[in-house]
Amino acid sequence: MAITNHRIVPIAEAHFAGFYECIDEVARERMYLAMLEAPPREQSLEFVRTMLRTNAPAFVALVDDVLVGWCDVSQKPRATLAHSGTLGMGVRAAHRGRGIGKALMQATLAAARERGYTRVELTVRADNARAKRLYESCGFAVEGLCRNYMLIDGKYYDSYLMANLFD
């Protein structure tokens, strides 16, 4: 069921507090991100500032002016990989299944394409079928299986490497 009261906007430094809370909430679910909690505040703020300074594709979802999700593409650091980036995203649990994740991804991927990216990749846990379907609906395809990719609470989890190639 899609909702209509969300807005997708480019990230701004003014969104930092909500962004930090959102990433920490999603990370603490221990299912969706390759971290168990948000990085330290200063490191997270520097990440946002870097995204802004480099004009990176980065968007947030707002519902009634509350930040409920984000999506970004970080450019690969080497010249041979500069055409590609890594997608990161998350949506607060209470707002999933309403079309927000897809809207965030569509805006972010369009911006990545406009900025000259030809490849965007991500990893998704193999047991997260819902997210995998979302990524596939936005043009991502599985390129490989990364075995024992994450270790959480003593248990290993496989992840898929997925990529979206812009023609």
N, C-alpha and C positions, 0 to 999 in steps of 0.2 A: 504494500500500500504506500504510494508516494504521498508526500505532504507538500503543501505549497507555501508554508510560512518560513522557509529557510532562504537565506541569502548566501551566495558564494562570492567572496570578495578576496582580492589579493591581500596577503598577509601584510600587516603593518606592525611597527614596534609597539603601538598601543594595544595590540592583541596579545602581547607576551604573557601576561598573567593567566589569561584563559587558555592559551596554548600550552603553557607549562602544566597547568592543572589537568588539562585533557590528556596530554601525553603521559603524565604520571598515572592517571586513572587507567588508561588502556594498558600501560606497561604492567601495572600491578595485577591485571587479570591473568598474567603468566601464560598467555595463549597467542597473542597477536603480534607482539614486537620481539625483536632480538635483544631486549633489555627487560629487567625486572622492575625497574623504577626509572623515573626521569633522570637524566644526567644532572649534575649539580646546576643550580640556577644560573651562575655566571657562564658556564659552558653552553647552556641552552640559549641564553640571551645572545651570546656570541654567534651561535648557529643562526638565529633569526637575523641578526645584523648582517652576517655574511650573505644570507639569502637576499636581503634587501640591497646590499652594496653591489652584488654581482648580477642583480636583476634576474635571479633564478625563478623558475616557475614554482610558485608557492601560494596556496590559497587556504582560506579557512571557511568553515560553514558556521553561520550565525543563525540561531533561532531566538527570536525576541531579544536580540543583541547579546545573547550568551553564546560563547564559542563552544560548539559541540563536535567539531571535527577539523582535521587539517589534511592537506596533501601537498607534497613537494617533490621536486626532482633535484637531486644534488649531482652536479657535473663530475665526471670522473677526472682525477687530477693530472693524468699524463696526457701529453700531446697526442699520442697514438689512440687514446680513448676519449678525447674531448668531444667527439660526436655523440657520446652516450652519457646516460645518467642513471642514477638509482632512485627509484620511487619509494617514498615513505608515506604512510598515511594511517589514520585512525579515526574512528567515530565513537563517541561515548555510547556505552551499552544501551542507554534509554532511548537513543535516537537511531539505532540500527534498523534496517529493513524498511526504511522510508524514502529511499532514493537519494539520500544525502551523500553516501560514499560514491555512488556513480556520478552524481553531479560534480563532486570535488575532483574525481579522476578525469572527467571529460574536460573540465576547465584547465586542469594542470597539464594534461597531455596536449591540448590545443596550444597552450602557451609554450610548451617544450618544442613542439613542431615549429611554431613561429620563430623561436629563438635558434633554430637550426639543428636541433637534435635529430638524429635519424634512428636512434635506438634508446629505449628506456627499459630497464630491467628491474626485477624485484625478486625476493624470495618469499615464499608462503609455506607455512607448515603443511605437511602432507595430510594431516588430520583436520585441516580447516577447509572443508569442501565448500562452505558458503563463500569464503573470500576468494577461493580459486575460481568459482563460477562468476563472481563479480569481475575479476581480472579478465577472464576469458570474454565476458560480454563487452569489455572495453578494448579488445584486440590483442590481449596477451596470449602467448602460447607457451606451453611447457617446453623447455630446452633440455632439462635434465633433472635428475634426482640427486640431491645432496644428502647422503646417508649420515646419520648421527650428527646432523648439522647443529642442533641445539641441545644443551644439557640443562634441564630444569628439575630441581629437587631430586637429583640423582637418576633421572630418566632421560634417555636420548630421544630426540624427535628428528625425523627426516623432514626435509623441506624441498619444495620444487623451486628450481630456477626458472623464471618465466621472463619473456621479453616481448616487447611490442616494437616492431620495425616499421618505421614510416617509409612508405614507398615514394 
